[in-house]
């Protein structure tokens, strides 16, 4: 979804200007990019913790 947003901001036109040229749109995309990066980090970290639990825990 993030990639679609960036693509649209580069192609969409409003008031005769590309949408991505508006400061408010650029700011929101920057915020979204940070949130996507943080979410990816959380998912990767969780995956690694689960993998470590599976392969290092002692069977009962």
N, C-alpha and C positions, 0 to 999 in steps of 0.2 A: 504494500500500500504506500509506503514511503517513496519508493521509486516512481510510482504512478503520480504522486503529488509533485515531485520534482520535475518529472517530464511535462506535466500539465502546466506548471509554472513557467516552463521554458517555451511553451507553444501557445498557451491561452492569451488572448488579447482583450483588454478592457480599456476604454477611453483612448484607443489608438496606441496603447503601449502594451508590451509584454507584461503579463501578471507578475512574473518574477522580478521585474524592475521596481515594483512598489516596496518601499521599506518595510511596511507592516507584514507583507507576505514573506519577505526574506527573513524577517525576525522569527516568524512562526515556524518556518522551515528549519531554521537554525535550532530552535527549541526542540522541535520534533526530532531532529537528528541526534541531539543529546539524549533524548529519552529512548530512542531506538538503540543507541549504543549502550546505554545503561541496562536496558532490558536484555540485550544479547549477552552482556557480561553476566547478569544474574542467571540466565538459562545455562550458560556454559559452566559456571561455577557449581550450580545445582547438579548438573549432569555429572561433573567430575566427583562431587561428594557422593552421589548415589553409586557411581561405579566403584569408588574406593570402599564403600560399605559392603557392596556385593562381593568383592574379591578379597577383602581382608577380614571379614567377620568370621568368627568360629562357629561351626554348626553345633546345634544343641544335641 
